[in-house]
Each structure stands twice: as C-alpha cells, then as structure tokens.
Amino acid sequence: MILTRLVNSLFDVYTWLVLARVLLSWIPVDPYNPAVRFIARVTEPYLRFFRGLLPPVGALDLSPIVALFVLRLIRRLVLDIIWGL
C-alpha cells in the first residue's frame, strides 16, 4: 500500500533527523550552518516536550532516547490504524 510506505518513510526521515541532532550535539558545529539550523528547527519542538517531562541526569540528556521510543510507538499506532482501514 502506497500510504503505508509513505508514512513509514516519513517516520524514517524524522527518526534520522533526531539521530542527526543527537550526533551534532556531540561535536562542535557552526550553529549558523543552514543544515544544522534546519535539523534543530525541525526536531526542537518534539525534543523540547520530552526535556520538559524528564528531570536532568547530570550532563546526560535522556530526552532523545525517550523521544525515539515514543516515535516508534506512534509509528506503530499510525500504521495499525492505516492497516485497519
């Protein structure tokens, strides 16, 4: 089904963007770089939600781990709904 593949691809792209955001936080990058700004602008609202829910654990930010887990659950839910149509 085309809709299933499209939804799956969109979730894949967003997952990779979140992973890229995590990797970019580990290395020094130019915050004015258009690619870095795009990734931050697209992922920040989603990650901010989880940062607000989780207490800080020292210098470790666990929000991307939880965010990716929830994204996977949402993906499964959306695909189950599509398959049920």
Buried (B, 14 or more C-beta within 10 A) or exposed (E): EEEEEEBBEEBEEBBEBBBBBBEBEEEEBEEEEEEBEEBBEBBEEBBEEBBEEEEEEEEEBEBBEBBBEEBEEEBEEBBEEBEEE
